[in-house]
C-alpha cells in the first residue's frame, strides 16, 4: 500500500510541477576540516590559508546551511608572519573566513597563557577542549551541539594530552594551564552527550592515528582506534598533529577517520548521510578538496595579512 501511495505522490508531483527532493539530497551534510596550518598564508610551495579558506567558503555558500568548518589546531605558529603578532592575524583570518570550531594544538600554546587567551577571545566561533583548563578563560567548552537542518551533531574537542612532554624545555608557557587525559575527558562527558540524542558524534582531536610511547612520555602508545572502540557512539574522528594526510578511511567498524594535510596544502571535506532503520544512523565519505595554485585567494583574508607581508 505504501508503495502505491509513493508512486501516486510522484505522479501528482510530476503533473503539478512540484519539485521533488530525494531523501539523500534532503539529509546531506558537509564538514570541512583544516589542521596544522602553522602560520602558512600562502607561498610558492603551499597554497596556504588564503586559498584553502577561499575554496571552503565557495563550497559552503554553494551547499547552504548544512555545513560546518572545524580546525584542529597548530594554527598560530610556524612562520614569520604568524610570529610577528604571535598568532593574532592567523586567528583573525580563521574567524573572518567563518570557521565554526577551533581545537587548540600544542604549538598554539607556544606564546604563553596570556597570549593564548587573547587569541582565543578573538575567535568568533567555539573553542573546544574537553581535557583542557585555562585559568582566566571561561569560554572554553568540552563539546558543543550543532543543530542544522535535520542534523544534531555533537562535536568533542581534545587537545594534545601529553602537552607537558612537548613543552618540557619551556615549562613556563603552561603556567595556569592544565591538560588531562583524553580517556578521562571522554568518560566524563559522554553520558551528557548521549542525553542530548545527537544523530552524529564527531571527535576533533589534535593527535595522529598513532603516537608512540616515546612521544607520550607515559610509557604507553596512544591509538585513536582505542577511543572509537571504547566509544562506538563516535561516528567521525578528525585528527591532526602528526602532519599525515588521511583523505578518509574506516578506522573501526563504527568510526571514520580523516585528517587534512599540514601547512595549508589542502583541506578535507566529509560528507554525511543520514540513514533510516539501521544501527548506525549515518554513512560517511570524505575526500581532499584538491586545492591548487590556480585556486583563487580569499581577498578578505589577504587584507588582514597585507600589512605584515609588506
C-alpha positions as CSV (number, residue, x, y, z in Angstrom):
1,X,0.0,0.0,0.0
2,X,2.8,2.4,0.9
3,X,4.5,1.7,-2.4
4,X,1.3,2.6,-4.3
5,X,0.9,5.8,-2.3
6,X,4.5,6.8,-3.1
7,X,4.0,6.2,-6.8
8,X,0.8,8.3,-6.8
9,X,2.6,11.1,-5.0
10,X,5.4,11.1,-7.5
11,X,2.9,11.1,-10.4
12,X,0.9,14.0,-8.9
13,X,4.2,15.9,-8.2
14,X,5.3,15.4,-11.8
15,X,1.9,16.5,-13.2
16,X,1.7,19.6,-11.0
17,X,5.3,20.6,-11.5
18,X,6.1,20.2,-7.8
19,X,9.9,19.8,-7.3
20,X,10.8,16.5,-5.7
21,X,13.8,16.3,-3.4
22,X,15.1,12.8,-2.6
23,X,15.8,11.7,0.9
24,X,19.5,11.6,0.0
25,X,19.6,15.2,-1.0
26,X,17.5,16.3,1.9
27,X,19.7,14.6,4.6
28,X,23.2,15.6,3.4
29,X,25.7,17.5,5.5
30,X,29.3,18.5,4.8
31,X,32.1,19.1,7.3
32,X,35.3,20.8,6.3
33,X,38.4,20.2,8.3
34,X,41.8,22.0,8.4
35,X,44.7,21.3,10.7
36,X,48.3,22.1,11.3
37,X,48.3,25.2,9.1
38,X,51.3,26.5,11.1
39,X,51.0,30.1,10.0
40,X,51.3,29.4,6.3
41,X,49.3,32.1,4.5
42,X,50.4,31.0,1.0
43,X,53.8,30.7,-0.8
44,X,55.4,29.2,-3.8
45,X,55.2,25.6,-2.4
46,X,51.9,25.6,-0.5
47,X,48.5,27.2,-1.3
48,X,48.1,28.1,2.4
49,X,45.2,29.6,4.3
50,X,44.3,32.2,1.7
51,X,43.4,29.6,-1.0
52,X,42.1,26.9,1.4
53,X,39.7,29.4,3.0
54,X,38.7,30.7,-0.4
55,X,37.6,27.2,-1.6
56,X,35.9,26.3,1.7
57,X,33.9,29.5,1.6
58,X,32.9,28.9,-2.0
59,X,31.7,25.4,-1.4
60,X,29.9,26.3,1.8
61,X,28.0,29.1,0.0
62,X,27.1,26.6,-2.7
63,X,25.9,23.9,-0.3
64,X,23.9,26.1,2.1
65,X,23.3,25.9,5.8
66,X,24.2,22.2,6.3
67,X,27.9,22.8,6.6
68,X,30.5,23.0,9.4
69,X,34.2,24.0,9.4
70,X,36.4,22.6,12.1
71,X,40.1,23.4,12.6
72,X,42.1,21.0,14.7
73,X,44.9,23.3,15.8
74,X,48.6,24.3,15.4
75,X,47.4,27.4,13.5
76,X,49.2,30.3,15.2
77,X,52.9,29.3,15.0
78,X,55.4,28.3,12.2
79,X,56.1,31.3,10.0
80,X,57.5,34.8,10.5
81,X,54.0,36.2,9.6
82,X,52.4,34.2,12.5
83,X,55.3,35.1,14.9
84,X,55.1,38.8,14.1
85,X,51.9,39.2,16.1
86,X,52.0,35.9,18.0
87,X,49.2,34.4,16.0
88,X,46.7,37.2,16.2
89,X,46.4,37.6,12.4
90,X,46.0,33.9,11.9
91,X,43.1,33.5,14.3
92,X,41.6,36.7,12.9
93,X,41.7,35.2,9.4
94,X,40.2,32.0,10.6
95,X,37.3,33.9,12.2
96,X,36.8,36.1,9.1
97,X,36.7,33.1,6.9
98,X,33.8,31.7,9.0
99,X,35.5,28.7,10.8
100,X,33.0,27.4,13.3
101,X,35.1,25.4,15.8
102,X,38.7,25.6,16.9
103,X,40.6,23.0,18.9
104,X,44.0,24.3,20.0
105,X,47.1,22.3,19.1
106,X,50.3,22.1,21.1
107,X,52.0,24.9,19.2
108,X,49.1,27.3,19.8
109,X,50.4,27.4,23.4
110,X,53.9,28.5,22.4
111,X,53.4,32.2,23.2
112,X,52.1,31.5,26.8
113,X,48.7,31.7,28.5
114,X,48.0,35.4,28.2
115,X,48.6,35.5,24.5
116,X,46.6,32.3,24.0
117,X,43.7,33.8,25.9
118,X,43.9,37.0,23.8
119,X,43.9,35.0,20.6
120,X,41.0,32.6,21.7
121,X,38.9,35.6,22.8
122,X,39.3,37.0,19.2
123,X,37.9,33.8,17.7
124,X,34.3,34.3,16.6
125,X,33.4,30.6,16.7
126,X,33.5,28.0,19.5
127,X,36.7,26.8,21.2
128,X,36.7,23.2,22.4
129,X,39.0,21.3,24.8
130,X,37.4,18.6,26.9
131,X,40.7,17.8,28.6
132,X,41.9,21.4,28.9
133,X,41.6,24.1,31.6
134,X,42.9,27.7,31.1
135,X,42.9,30.0,34.1
136,X,41.2,33.3,33.1
137,X,39.5,31.9,30.0
138,X,35.8,31.0,30.6
139,X,34.6,30.5,27.0
140,X,36.2,27.1,26.7
141,X,33.7,24.2,26.1
142,X,34.4,20.4,26.3
143,X,31.9,19.8,23.5
144,X,29.1,21.5,21.6
145,X,25.9,20.5,19.8
146,X,25.3,21.8,16.3
147,X,21.7,21.8,15.1
148,X,21.3,22.5,11.4
149,X,18.6,21.1,9.2
150,X,17.8,17.6,10.5
151,X,21.2,17.1,11.9
152,X,22.1,17.2,15.6
153,X,25.9,17.0,15.6
154,X,27.8,16.7,18.8
155,X,31.5,17.8,18.4
156,X,34.0,16.9,21.1
157,X,37.4,18.7,21.2
158,X,40.5,17.1,22.6
159,X,43.9,18.8,22.8
160,X,47.2,17.0,22.8
161,X,47.1,15.1,26.1
162,X,50.9,14.9,26.5
163,X,51.3,18.7,26.2
164,X,53.8,18.8,29.2
165,X,56.0,16.3,27.5
166,X,56.2,18.5,24.4
167,X,56.9,21.7,26.3
168,X,59.3,20.2,28.9
169,X,62.1,22.5,27.8
170,X,59.9,25.6,28.3
171,X,57.5,24.6,31.1
172,X,56.7,28.2,31.9
173,X,54.4,28.6,28.9
174,X,52.0,26.2,30.6
175,X,51.6,28.1,33.8
176,X,47.9,28.4,34.6
177,X,47.1,25.7,32.0
178,X,46.1,22.1,32.9
179,X,45.7,19.2,30.5
180,X,44.3,15.8,31.5
181,X,44.0,12.5,29.6
182,X,41.7,12.1,26.7
183,X,40.3,8.9,28.2
184,X,39.2,10.7,31.4
185,X,37.6,13.5,29.4
186,X,35.6,11.2,27.2
187,X,34.5,9.2,30.2
188,X,33.3,12.3,31.9
189,X,31.3,14.0,29.1
190,X,29.9,11.1,27.0
191,X,26.9,10.5,29.3
192,X,25.9,14.2,28.9
193,X,26.3,14.0,25.2
194,X,24.1,10.9,24.8
195,X,21.3,12.6,26.8
196,X,21.1,15.2,24.0
197,X,20.5,12.4,21.5
198,X,22.7,13.6,18.7
199,X,22.5,11.7,15.4
200,X,26.2,12.3,14.7
201,X,29.1,12.4,17.1
202,X,32.4,13.9,16.0
203,X,35.7,13.8,17.8
204,X,38.0,16.6,16.8
205,X,41.4,15.9,18.3
206,X,45.0,17.3,17.9
207,X,46.5,13.9,17.7
208,X,47.5,11.5,15.0
209,X,46.2,8.0,14.4
210,X,49.1,6.5,16.4
211,X,51.5,8.1,18.8
212,X,54.4,6.0,20.2
213,X,55.3,5.7,23.9
214,X,58.5,7.7,23.5
215,X,56.4,10.8,22.5
216,X,53.7,10.4,25.1
217,X,56.1,10.3,28.0
218,X,53.8,7.8,29.8
219,X,55.4,4.6,28.5
220,X,52.2,3.8,26.6
221,X,51.3,4.5,23.0
222,X,48.0,6.2,22.0
223,X,45.8,4.7,19.3
224,X,42.8,6.8,18.1
225,X,41.1,3.5,17.3
226,X,41.0,2.8,21.1
227,X,38.7,5.8,21.6
228,X,36.3,4.7,18.9
229,X,36.4,1.1,20.2
230,X,35.6,2.2,23.8
231,X,33.0,4.7,22.5
232,X,31.4,3.2,19.4
233,X,28.9,6.1,19.5
234,X,31.7,8.2,17.8
235,X,31.0,8.4,14.1
236,X,33.8,10.6,12.9
237,X,37.3,11.4,14.1
238,X,39.1,14.4,12.7
239,X,42.7,14.2,13.6
240,X,45.9,16.4,13.5
241,X,49.4,16.9,14.9
242,X,51.1,14.1,13.0
243,X,51.3,16.0,9.7
244,X,49.9,13.0,8.0
245,X,47.2,13.1,5.3
246,X,44.2,10.9,5.5
247,X,41.6,11.7,2.9
248,X,39.3,9.2,4.6
249,X,39.2,5.7,5.8
250,X,37.4,3.4,8.2
251,X,39.2,3.4,11.5
252,X,37.0,0.9,13.2
253,X,33.6,-0.6,12.0
254,X,31.9,2.3,13.8
255,X,34.2,5.3,13.1
256,X,35.6,7.1,10.1
257,X,38.9,8.9,10.2
258,X,40.1,11.9,8.2
259,X,43.0,14.4,8.5
260,X,43.8,17.4,6.3
261,X,47.3,17.9,5.1
262,X,49.6,20.2,7.1
263,X,50.7,23.8,6.2
264,X,47.6,24.6,4.3
265,X,48.3,22.3,1.5
266,X,44.7,21.2,1.3
267,X,41.5,20.6,3.4
268,X,39.2,17.6,3.9
269,X,35.5,17.6,3.0
270,X,33.5,15.0,4.9
271,X,30.0,14.2,3.6
272,X,27.4,12.8,6.0
273,X,24.2,11.0,5.0
274,X,21.5,10.1,7.5
275,X,20.2,6.5,7.2
276,X,16.9,5.1,8.4
277,X,16.3,1.9,10.3
278,X,19.9,0.9,10.7
279,X,22.2,0.5,13.7
280,X,24.5,3.3,12.6
281,X,22.4,6.3,11.7
282,X,24.9,7.9,9.3
283,X,27.1,7.0,6.4
284,X,30.3,8.9,5.9
285,X,32.6,9.5,2.9
286,X,35.4,12.1,2.6
287,X,38.0,13.5,0.2
288,X,40.5,16.2,-0.3
289,X,39.4,19.5,-1.9
290,X,42.4,19.4,-4.3
291,X,43.5,22.9,-3.7
292,X,45.9,24.1,-6.4
293,X,48.0,27.2,-7.3
294,X,45.1,28.2,-9.6
295,X,42.6,28.3,-6.7
296,X,41.6,31.9,-6.1
297,X,42.9,33.6,-2.9
298,X,40.5,34.9,-0.4
299,X,40.6,38.7,-0.8
300,X,39.1,39.4,2.7
301,X,41.9,37.4,4.3
302,X,44.6,39.0,2.1
303,X,43.7,42.4,3.6
304,X,44.4,41.0,7.1
305,X,47.9,39.8,6.1
306,X,48.8,42.6,3.8
307,X,50.5,44.9,6.4
308,X,52.7,42.1,7.7
309,X,53.6,40.8,4.3
310,X,54.6,44.2,3.2
